[in-house]
Amino acid sequence: MLVAVYYNNRDIRIQEMAKPEIASDEILVKVMACGICGSDVLEWYRAAKAPRVLGHEATGIIQKIGEKATRYKVGDRVFVSHHVPCNKCQYCLKGHHTACETLHTTNYDPGGLSQYIRVAKINVERGVYKLPSDMSYQDGTFIEPLACAIRGQRLAAIQKEDTLLVIGSGISGILHIQLAKLKGVQRIVAADINPCRLKLAAQFGACHTINAKENLPQKLREINDGKPADQVVICTVAKQAALASFECVDRGGTILFFAAPDPTVNVPVPFTQFWRNEITIKTSYGAAPYDLEESLEILAQKKVNVTDMITHRLGLLQTAEGFKLVADASKSLKVIIEPNRV
């Protein structure tokens, strides 16, 4: 089979690899679609483990089933979660499933940017979801990223009466915008340095948009009755976004770091100011099984428009182009690779 091997953002090689063999409790999935996540182009996050086959938003058709994997059948259309928790450790029992050690050691083989993936026993048991008959493989790739947004907003406790500022209007930011709108949030403000992204943010539900190259805290107050935002969600790794968020959150408010700066970057926090004003900083990573289930239900009911978020559908041989589009972040929103359309 063919796979796309990641070396760095400018070096993606299409290579031959043996189709995985499955054990009696595993399944083989023919990958029909896999999104390129923004985290896939963070070189500080990915390059250290290169070369490797990336891709964790895979949907496809079950091609082969081990004799003990009786829950599914050949031909089932599925989304496969790459990470699954143990549901037994202290972190899982406290609701911090994405801090589970098991979750961080599970994956499918070799990665979603390949023509076939082997799904291990634990993923078969806890991370395979059947797609509704009317859901496309492409729309199904949004199950994981939308689930991550669901988890983040739940942890931040975003309420419909809040003023929400989303900094970064890429795929994650727009999913947050749509999800907040679905929850009934009336005042949603989007910020980005890319005018095209701001137009998309408005198209998908932002009430106001701000070019982040301007004075973001000041512009926010101008459109929000002189006040900062109750909730700030950071969907960009830019240090300036983190710094700006500290001036954009109201007293008693929350900043959610949905994305984080490069680990070599130090972000000074105005701790005394936050202490005095009871400001909360939250972080959110990944998605738990119940987040994925909620995401699948929302998408099945078409309550969030993900189809129109797809700007590029590419074959496996075009994966390098896909990574360039996502890394550049100027002419794309969601890039989908269809590995069996070479």
C-alpha positions in Angstrom: 0.0 0.0 0.0 1.0 3.7 -0.3 1.6 5.9 2.7 2.6 9.6 3.1 5.6 9.8 5.4 6.2 13.0 7.2 9.8 14.3 7.7 8.9 17.9 8.1 6.4 20.4 6.7 8.3 20.7 3.4 9.3 17.0 3.1 6.4 14.6 2.7 7.3 11.4 0.8 4.9 8.9 -0.7 6.3 5.5 0.0 5.4 1.8 -0.3 4.6 -0.1 2.9 3.3 -3.6 3.5 -0.4 -3.7 4.2 -0.8 -4.3 8.0 -1.7 -7.8 9.1 -4.3 -8.0 11.8 -4.7 -10.2 14.9 -7.8 -12.1 15.9 -9.1 -9.1 17.9 -8.2 -6.4 15.4 -9.7 -4.9 12.3 -8.3 -3.5 9.0 -9.8 -0.3 7.7 -9.5 1.1 4.2 -9.1 4.8 4.7 -11.4 6.9 2.6 -10.7 10.3 4.1 -8.4 11.9 6.7 -8.1 15.5 7.6 -4.8 17.3 8.1 -5.0 18.8 11.6 -3.3 22.1 12.5 -1.2 20.1 15.0 0.2 18.1 12.1 2.1 21.1 10.9 3.6 22.1 14.2 7.1 21.1 13.5 8.2 21.5 17.2 5.5 18.9 18.0 5.9 16.5 15.1 9.5 16.7 13.7 11.1 15.1 16.8 9.3 11.8 16.0 9.8 11.9 12.3 9.8 10.1 10.0 6.3 8.9 10.6 2.9 8.5 9.0 0.6 11.2 10.5 -3.2 11.5 10.3 -5.6 11.1 13.2 -8.9 12.1 11.7 -9.5 8.9 9.7 -12.8 7.5 8.3 -13.1 4.5 6.1 -14.6 1.1 5.3 -13.8 -2.0 7.4 -12.0 -4.4 5.0 -11.1 -7.3 7.3 -12.1 -8.4 10.7 -10.4 -10.8 13.2 -12.6 -13.7 14.4 -12.8 -12.2 17.9 -13.8 -8.7 16.7 -17.5 -9.5 16.5 -18.9 -6.0 17.1 -18.4 -4.9 13.5 -18.7 -6.4 10.1 -16.9 -6.1 6.8 -18.3 -3.1 4.9 -19.1 -1.0 7.9 -18.5 2.7 7.4 -16.6 4.0 10.4 -14.7 6.7 12.1 -11.7 5.5 14.2 -10.4 7.3 17.2 -6.6 7.2 17.4 -6.4 7.7 21.1 -8.5 5.9 23.7 -8.3 6.0 27.5 -8.2 3.1 30.0 -11.3 4.4 31.9 -9.7 2.9 35.1 -6.9 5.2 36.2 -7.2 8.1 38.6 -7.2 10.6 35.8 -10.1 8.9 33.9 -12.1 8.4 37.1 -11.8 12.2 37.8 -12.9 13.0 34.2 -9.4 13.9 32.9 -9.4 11.2 30.2 -7.0 13.0 28.0 -4.3 12.9 30.8 -4.6 9.1 30.9 -1.3 7.4 30.2 -3.0 4.7 28.1 -4.6 7.3 25.9 -1.1 8.7 25.0 0.2 5.2 24.1 -2.7 4.1 21.8 -2.8 4.8 18.1 -3.6 3.1 14.8 -1.0 1.6 12.5 0.5 3.3 10.7 -1.5 6.5 10.5 -4.5 8.0 8.8 -2.5 9.3 5.8 -2.2 5.7 4.4 -4.4 3.5 2.3 -5.1 1.1 5.1 -4.8 1.1 8.9 -4.7 -1.6 11.5 -6.9 -0.9 14.4 -5.7 -2.5 17.6 -7.9 -4.4 20.1 -8.2 -1.5 22.6 -9.2 0.9 19.8 -11.6 -1.6 18.4 -13.3 -1.9 21.8 -13.4 1.8 22.7 -12.7 3.9 19.6 -14.6 2.8 16.6 -17.8 4.6 15.7 -20.2 3.7 12.8 -21.0 6.6 10.5 -24.7 7.3 9.7 -25.6 6.2 6.1 -26.0 9.8 5.0 -22.8 11.2 6.5 -19.9 11.5 4.0 -16.4 10.2 4.8 -15.2 13.8 4.5 -17.7 15.1 7.0 -16.9 12.2 9.3 -13.3 13.5 9.6 -14.7 16.4 11.7 -15.8 14.1 14.5 -12.5 14.3 16.3 -11.8 18.1 15.9 -15.4 19.0 16.9 -15.1 16.7 19.9 -12.0 18.6 21.0 -14.0 21.8 20.8 -16.8 20.3 22.8 -14.4 19.3 25.5 -12.8 22.7 25.6 -16.1 24.6 25.9 -17.3 22.2 28.6 -14.2 22.7 30.7 -14.4 26.4 30.2 -18.1 26.3 31.2 -19.1 28.7 28.3 -22.7 29.9 28.9 -25.1 31.4 26.4 -25.1 34.8 28.1 -21.3 35.1 27.8 -19.5 37.4 25.4 -17.1 35.0 23.7 -13.8 36.1 22.0 -12.2 33.5 19.7 -8.6 34.4 18.8 -7.6 32.5 15.7 -10.2 31.8 13.1 -8.8 28.6 11.5 -10.5 25.3 11.6 -10.6 25.1 15.4 -11.7 28.7 15.9 -14.6 28.3 13.5 -15.7 25.0 15.1 -15.7 26.9 18.4 -17.8 29.7 16.8 -20.3 27.3 15.4 -20.5 25.2 18.6 -21.0 28.4 20.7 -23.7 29.6 18.4 -25.4 26.2 18.7 -25.3 26.6 22.4 -27.1 29.9 22.1 -24.2 32.3 22.7 -25.4 35.6 21.3 -22.2 37.6 21.2 -19.3 35.9 19.5 -16.3 37.9 18.4 -13.6 36.4 16.1 -10.0 37.7 15.8 -7.3 36.8 13.3 -4.6 38.5 11.3 -5.9 36.9 8.0 -8.8 38.9 6.4 -9.9 35.8 4.5 -10.2 33.9 7.8 -12.2 36.7 9.3 -14.7 36.6 6.4 -15.1 32.9 7.0 -15.6 33.5 10.7 -18.5 35.9 10.0 -19.9 33.4 7.5 -20.0 30.7 10.1 -21.6 32.7 12.9 -19.3 35.4 14.4 -21.2 38.5 15.2 -18.1 40.7 15.0 -14.6 40.3 13.6 -11.4 42.1 14.5 -8.1 42.1 12.7 -5.7 41.1 15.4 -3.0 43.3 13.8 -4.9 46.2 15.4 -5.3 46.9 19.1 -7.3 43.9 19.9 -8.3 44.8 23.5 -9.3 48.3 22.5 -11.3 47.1 19.4 -13.0 44.5 21.6 -14.2 47.1 24.1 -15.4 49.3 21.2 -17.9 46.6 20.0 -18.7 45.2 23.5 -20.1 48.2 25.3 -16.7 49.1 26.7 -16.1 45.7 28.3 -13.7 42.8 27.8 -15.0 39.3 27.0 -16.4 36.9 29.6 -14.7 34.0 27.8 -11.6 34.0 25.6 -10.7 30.9 23.6 -7.2 30.9 22.1 -7.0 28.8 18.8 -3.5 29.9 17.7 0.0 29.2 18.8 1.1 32.8 18.4 2.6 34.2 21.6 1.0 37.6 20.9 -2.4 36.0 21.0 -1.7 34.7 24.5 -0.5 38.1 25.7 -3.5 39.9 24.1 -5.9 37.5 25.8 -4.8 38.7 29.2 -6.1 42.2 28.3 -9.2 40.9 26.7 -10.8 38.9 29.6 -13.2 40.5 32.0 -13.2 40.1 35.8 -14.5 36.7 36.7 -13.8 35.5 33.2 -12.0 32.5 31.8 -9.2 32.1 29.2 -9.1 28.7 27.5 -5.8 27.7 25.9 -7.1 25.4 23.2 -3.8 25.9 21.5 -0.5 26.6 23.1 2.7 28.4 22.1 5.9 26.6 21.3 7.3 25.1 24.6 10.4 27.3 24.2 8.2 30.3 24.5 7.7 31.9 27.9 4.4 33.7 28.4 4.4 36.1 31.5 1.1 35.9 33.3 -0.2 39.0 35.3 -0.8 36.8 38.3 -1.6 39.5 40.8 -4.2 41.1 38.4 -5.8 37.7 37.8 -5.8 36.9 41.5 -7.5 40.1 42.3 -10.1 39.8 39.6 -10.7 36.0 39.9 -9.7 35.2 36.4 -9.3 31.6 35.4 -6.9 30.1 33.0 -8.0 26.7 31.6 -6.4 24.3 29.2 -7.9 21.6 27.0 -6.3 18.8 25.2 -7.9 16.2 22.9 -11.2 14.5 23.4 -12.7 11.8 25.6 -15.1 9.1 24.3 -18.2 11.0 25.5 -17.0 14.1 23.6 -16.7 12.0 20.5 -20.2 10.6 21.0 -21.6 14.0 21.4 -19.7 15.2 18.3 -21.0 12.4 16.2 -24.6 13.1 17.3 -24.3 16.8 16.5 -22.8 16.0 13.0 -25.4 13.3 12.4 -28.2 15.9 13.0 -26.3 18.4 10.8 -26.4 21.0 13.6 -23.0 22.3 12.6 -22.0 23.0 9.0 -18.7 21.2 8.3 -19.2 20.4 4.7 -18.7 24.1 3.7 -15.5 24.3 5.8 -13.7 21.9 3.4 -11.7 23.9 1.0 -9.5 21.2 -0.5 -10.0 17.5 -1.2 -6.7 15.9 -2.4 -5.5 12.4 -3.3 -2.6 10.8 -1.4 -0.1 11.8 -4.0 -1.0 15.4 -3.2 -0.3 15.2 0.5 2.7 17.4 0.3 0.6 20.1 -1.3 -2.0 19.6 1.5 0.6 20.2 4.2 1.9 23.3 2.4 -1.7 24.7 2.3 -2.3 24.0 6.0 1.1 25.3 7.1 0.7 28.5 5.0 -2.9 29.0 6.4 -3.8 31.7 3.9 -5.7 29.9 1.2 -7.3 26.9 3.0 -9.6 26.1 5.9 -9.9 22.4 6.0 -7.8 20.1 3.8 -8.9 16.5 3.4 -6.7 13.7 2.0 -8.4 10.8 0.3 -5.7 8.1 0.5 -7.3 5.7 -1.9 -7.7 8.5 -4.5 -4.0 8.6 -5.4 
